[in-house]
Amino acid sequence: MSQDAVDRAFMEAALSLARRVLGRAAPNPAVGCVIVAEGQIVGRGWTQPGGRPHAETEALERAGAAARGATAYVTLEPCAHHGRTPPCTDAMIAAGIGRVVVSHIDPDPRVNGFGLAKLRAAGIAVDVGLCEAEAREVNEGFLLAKTAGRPMVTLKLASSLDGEIATAAGESKWITGELARRRAHLIRSQHDAILIGSGTALADNPRLDVRLPGMEARAPLRVVLDGRQRVGESLDLVQRAGEQRTLVFTGEGALHPLAERPGLEICGVPQTNEGLAPDAVLAALAQRGVTRVMIEGGAEVAAAFLKADLVDRICWFRAPQVLGGDGQAAVSGWGLGHLTDAPRFARVRVERLEEDLLESLRRAR
């Protein structure tokens, strides 16, 4: 096997480690690291929940003395600054690492090439760019937070073949089957926050937690847009605010009736006739360390973020049934006049989940 093929195989192993912590690493990136000596992995590490310890220090600790002269494969440039933990570059230098292979540079201004320069200055061979596209996909949310001041946005939809999420009478449970719903919970667990509108909160009274065996603790931040201040005491969002972090957005300067409710955070953002400003909502989430947010409802919220061109990915579950034009659409209209103005997405893959389909799409570049 060529050296290029060997390097790719080990970097792909590091990427698999990074993916396991999606939804738990914020505000830090989800990073994976493997340390290889004489063709064998001697240390593995990934970002720990809450962002620390970092992947590199975890891998180095597991490798121990075997790290000397070894190659470290890391999915993001190692940090070079002092934060709550010492720089990973210092740990690598002290451990005697001989070579570092990195997928891409960290855009954080405290790093941004300084980590690689520090390693090279210590005489360590550094290669950059292996599996860069895959690594950037894993950390799209972190990268957007650093470069655009907002988290990555995934829009999750579950509809009939003709794009309806409920019958004309409002019945929606359940359009998709059990396997599709379990997959939706898995995707939910890989995000830092789940966002809905007040209409969905009132209609469904959702828990917005993760109900998969062994993963219950991965419940994300619950976010509800409540510009009309309709969220009341009886909703699960309010009743369990002390158990699962809950954030309610309302109009800037408005006093929400639940402002004094223990465990519930209220945040005011600019509001127009069309509702709360999506860009302001995302900026406020980024300021709270959120890097990945999933929109789960409803149709008006989906339309608002699509119209603002703020949706990066779509996970669309489709059931093999037709509800008709008098049903409730997955996405509300927003007066689109020209096809050229429609947001476009590229289909990444299509999966069959028993009788349902899951289409995964990404913003077209």
C-alpha positions, 0 to 999 in steps of 0.5 A: 500500500502506498504512503498516500493510501496509508495516510488516508486510511488513518485520517479516515479513522480520525474522522470517524472519531470526530463524528462520534462527538458531534452535538457534544463538543460545542463551542469547540470543534469536534476533532479526532486524532490517531497516533501511529507508530510502525503502522499500528495505532497506538493512541486514539482521541476525540474532543470530550463533551463540552470541548475539553480535553482536546483530541490530541491530548487524549490520544497522546495520553493513551499512546504514552511513550509510544508517541515518540517518533510517531505520526499524529493524524488530526482532523483540525490544526492543533491549537497553539494558544493557552486557554483553559488547557495548555496548547496541544502543540506543546503537548505534541512537541513534549511527547516527541511526535515526529510527524503531524498530518492535518486536514485543514487550518483552524480559522480561529484567529488564535490558531490560524496557522500558528499551530502548524508554524510552532510544530515546524519550528520544533522540527516536526514534519507537517502535512496539510490538506488530507481529507480536507473536504470531509473534515470541513463537513464534520466541522461546518458549524464551528467553521461558520461560527468563526467565519460568519458568526452563526451556527450551521443550520439543518432543516429537518422535514417529515412529509408525504410524497406531495410535501404535506406534514399534516392532513387538512384537519391537522392530523400528523402523527405519524406520517413516517414510520418508527425507523425514520423517527429513530433516525430523526432522534439520532440526527437530533443528538448530533446538533447542539440546539433544536429550534421550533416556532411557537405554532409547533410548540402549541400544536404538538407540545414537543419534548425535543429530547433524545429518546434513544437507548443510552443516548438520553443524556445528549438532549440538546438546547431547546429553542422556540421562536415566540415573537407573539408570546404564545408560549405558556406555563403548561408546555413541556418546554416550560415545565422541564426548563430546569431539566433541559436547557430552554431558550425562548426568543421574543421581540427586542425590548418586549417583556415576555410573561415567562421572563421570571420562570426558573430555568428558562432563558428569554432573549430579545431580537429584532422583529419585523412584520414577518417575524423574528429576524432569522439572522439575529436568532442565529447570531445570538445562538452563536454567542451562546456557543451553539455551532449546530442547530436543527430546525424541526418546525413549523412551516413558517419557520422553515420558510423564513430561514430558507428565504433568508438563505440560512439553511445549509443542510436539509434532512427530508423524510418522505412517507409513501402516501399522498395527502392532497393539496388541502393538507398542511405544507412542509414549507409556507409560501414566501412570494417567490416570483422567479425560479432563479431566486429559489434556494438550491440544494444538492442531493448527497444521498438517499436512504431507505428506512423501511417504507420511508425515504431520507433525502440528505441535501446540502446547499448548492455551491 
